[in-house]
Amino acid sequence: MRRFFRPTWAEIDLDALVGNLRLLRRRLGARPKLMFVVKANAYGHDAVLCALAAQKARAADWLGVSSVEEGVALRDAGVKLPVLVLGSLYPFESVLAAAAHGLTPAVASLESARRVAEAAARVRRRIDVHVKVDTGMGRIGVRPEAAAALVADLSAMRGIRVQGLYTHMAKAEDDRSFTRRQLSAFGQVLKALDKQGLRPPSCTPRTRPPPCGTPSRASTSSARAWPPTASWTASRRSSRSRASSST
């Protein structure tokens, strides 16, 4: 019985999607980790199916979601990969839910850090966090000049480990000058952390599809067209790829 009456639809080829991830992994090389962003229901591709396919094929190291609810849905479906919640966590109950389901929250302020520390005390275990640095996207994130101080404060809190640092490249596909300034600002944050011995194990810049950031990350899908220095230790890849779906 036909249940869909619209004139267009998307047919998702999971083999093509996994092939895209494997291609990106080959291009990244052995060192950087690959984050597969499946927020917004994997941009309409079905987050659970895409995440399970990537997990089964061992084609991604991390998954990225926008909310705790999205992360919990993946856990409920049997997804075991590390999951980073890219959006802000509020109210406090969402932080507790993230901890209970083994999700990694993004932190961009001392206030949110304190909420995570309180949740860690409540669940009696350490919570890993990634610090978001706003180098020009204008959404959530700590300003570059304040990032090192925030990481230092977090590192001194009980129950928290700063596992990663990332930023979001706003115009990697069409504004090289602005992207260079973003990469430079992110690099300055890393230098400041290096001087204090506080650089997280994972650091990346994150861009918007298609050019290319996790742990210490500053890339997006688009930033993959940029030189290796734009990748650091992790890269983000979204499910929005022409090879993975058709209409």
Summary of the structure (lengths in Angstrom):
residues: 247
radius of gyration: 17.7
end to end distance: 21.0
largest distance: 65.0
contacts: 941
relative contact order: 0.15
helix: 43%
strand: 22%
